[in-house]
Amino acid sequence: MKPPVISAFEPPRRILMGPGPSDVYPQVLSAQAKPTVGHLDPLFIGMMDELKQLLQYAFQTRNEMTLAVSAPGSAGMETCFVNLLQPGDTVVVCRNGVFGERMRQNVERCGGQAVLVDNAWGEPVDPQKVEETLKTNPQARFLAFVHAETSTGALSDAATLCALARKYGCLSIVDAVTSLGGVELKVDEWGIDAIYSGSQKCLSCVPGLSPVSFSPAAVERIKQRTRPVQSWFLDQSLVMAYWGGGAKRSYHHTAPVNALYALHESLRVLAQEGLEQSWQRHQEMHQLLKQGLQALGLQFVVAEPYRLPQLNSIYIPSGVDDATVRQQLLRQYNLEIGAGLGDLAGKAWRIGLMGYGARRENIALCIKALEEVLA
Ligand SMILES: *Cc1c(COP(=O)(O)O)cnc(C)c1O
């Protein structure tokens, strides 16, 4: 076979305003290009310890078991379910979009029983329905829900839902892939037991890492398992010998060294800005985008009180072709917005204002481009 002659891949500089990946901070891209060191190098281990501190800050937690899974958000989801569940466990799963449905699939693949609490797409999880379900299912051991449903743009009340889990003797499992860094999230104060996120949404890091954190009660539940976690790679008792081992760190898998430099840098940027300031900026930029979209006559899918600032779902005006508009935005303006997902496919667009993407220039471009393309 002759060697193929292929030129280096030169990606264009797009403006990413979809549901993720989001625009990556320039300093995060530079961090990733720094020299690779061994993943047991003492200096790298020092960086991992800082990374843990930064993650604890981002999650607002003192949980010891706080780390980044070496794979995207979906692997963080799987990490929570495979480590905590044993066959036969009942989990109350709240489903108001695509990602709640994926939680159900995870529960069933772990041999668990999912009891569903359904809410319409675009609505938040209804705590009253959750309480009724917890009351009538005293065997339930977990409550699982999505904090920020990226498929619709709806925010659920995580503090109230976690308080309900505790009241009914359940551990809470929370999807914070889109919420972390973009809206208020307080793991310890709200009593979240297991939480997972993603690097490529409001952290504006490169895709491929999933921050997770487990409360002492969740760690205890993992220790009490009577059978090993079916996934060797995601088994936290093995992974912690690497992440938590200090100077005695032992090999589990080769950490994605350069991607972890990138996460370290993106979390440093977040800490420098301040969490509250970041939440505030997402809210302010959302208000600005909202004014522009409303001036174009575009309607939001989600009612105002539950609307995510970082993910704006708007209905596609009648007579407008979904794919044509998105292609024009990409080709003529280098601008990516998201298509609708699931029930909203072909009916809505999803405009992300995540992390570095939540800034005035992006909003000005997006409104101008939509105005021209729709005209
Ligand atoms: C993006 C997303 C995921 C999955 O993350 P990946 O990095 O794509 O694997 C899970 N849950 C929610 C709410 C998301 O927005």
The ligand as an SDF file (V2000), in Angstrom:
LIG
                    3D

 15 15  0  0  0  0  0  0  0  0999 V2000
  -23.6240   17.5160   26.6350 C   0  0  0  0  0  0  0  0  0  0  0  0
  -24.3860   16.8520   27.7310 C   0  0  0  0  0  0  0  0  0  0  0  0
  -24.1180   15.5520   28.1600 C   0  0  0  0  0  0  0  0  0  0  0  0
  -23.1150   14.6710   27.4740 C   0  0  0  0  0  0  0  0  0  0  0  0
  -21.8330   15.1980   27.4600 O   0  0  0  0  0  0  0  0  0  0  0  0
  -20.7900   14.7320   26.3220 P   0  0  0  0  0  0  0  0  0  0  0  0
  -19.5560   15.4980   26.6700 O   0  0  0  0  0  0  0  0  0  0  0  0
  -21.4150   15.0970   25.0200 O   0  0  0  0  0  0  0  0  0  0  0  0
  -20.6130   13.2710   26.4560 O   0  0  0  0  0  0  0  0  0  0  0  0
  -24.8420   15.0410   29.2170 C   0  0  0  0  0  0  0  0  0  0  0  0
  -25.8040   15.7680   29.8260 N   0  0  0  0  0  0  0  0  0  0  0  0
  -26.1030   17.0220   29.4460 C   0  0  0  0  0  0  0  0  0  0  0  0
  -27.1650   17.7860   30.1640 C   0  0  0  0  0  0  0  0  0  0  0  0
  -25.4150   17.6010   28.3830 C   0  0  0  0  0  0  0  0  0  0  0  0
  -25.7100   18.8420   27.9940 O   0  0  0  0  0  0  0  0  0  0  0  0
  1  2  1  0
  2  3  1  0
  2 14  2  0
  3  4  1  0
  3 10  2  0
  4  5  1  0
  5  6  1  0
  6  7  2  0
  6  8  1  0
  6  9  1  0
 10 11  1  0
 11 12  2  0
 12 13  1  0
 12 14  1  0
 14 15  1  0
M  END
$$$$
